[in-house]
């Protein structure tokens, strides 16, 4: 049975009421205080202080301070005025006090439930607002990226068009220069021909004028049937120069007979073979120059948990053969294990570039590359891009339940922003 405290003191003003309750040697941490607009209770076993207030107060603005062996209440009156007494008229009735206590406790519980609902509703609204803001920011970022890409495409197209115009102008200038050079050469040849014809005409005229005299002289001088008449020799032709330009060609065949795509592919393979031949390290054995052997070593290191050694093995294999997508995909998995997410993104993207065209034979490899790139995106908190890669993997392997669960988890993170 608790002992009722009656040696409390109180005082009032027009707007406030001050109540001082002694703790009687009980520690402050063992004090339990409960208050409402019309009821106050302080329970610190074996003592109990409770009072049914004369008039209601503003509980939200009232305070209680525990210290120095007392509990001091500062209550703000709901309606200003002088009470003249602290307790209501029913304070002396024990049954009425019990009913009052239960009623006020029930009222406090209802108020707490309402406050809890309000707080929960406020939290939901804040989460919705945060999600809307995140979606808006992502949309703005996507729009900015698209705008940047569009501007870059337009700039590239403009530069390409400018380059084409420049090429056309250069070809036109070159053609006009060739035509001028050809015209000059033809004009020189024509002049030479005219001079030749002129010299021949002069010789013929001289021959016609002197023909009778030459015949008489010849008749006089000719003493044998084997003597020949004088032969007219034409003038020597003038020299000229003709320039011939040829298109540079790596292959000996002419352009009209060539197959450009096959030639470029052959040249590319030759360049790769030359680069591979340049890797001449005397410290490497023949096995260490084999990319398949290096890949198996990297797989073994990965399975044993030595991820850095696996990265080195895959990197050496890529030096030997840069066209194996499995090397990039496996190295991406190693980078994920050591939390090097940016390099994991690069390697998985390169693997997907090499895994083209998309055929059933490389479906499993494409699925792994998408999952690894999606994981790297999510670790970098780029959940939208990560979800796109997981959905691409699900299109390849729609029956994979683990992939579906991961994609759904990412989708929930995007929606809730948590």
Beta strands, then each sheet from edge to edge (+ up, - down):
strand 1: 3-4
strand 2: 9-12
strand 3: 16-22
strand 4: 32-35
strand 5: 39-44
strand 6: 47-52
strand 7: 63-67
strand 8: 70-76
sheet 1: 1+ 6+ 5- 4+
sheet 2: 2+ 3- 8+ 7-
end
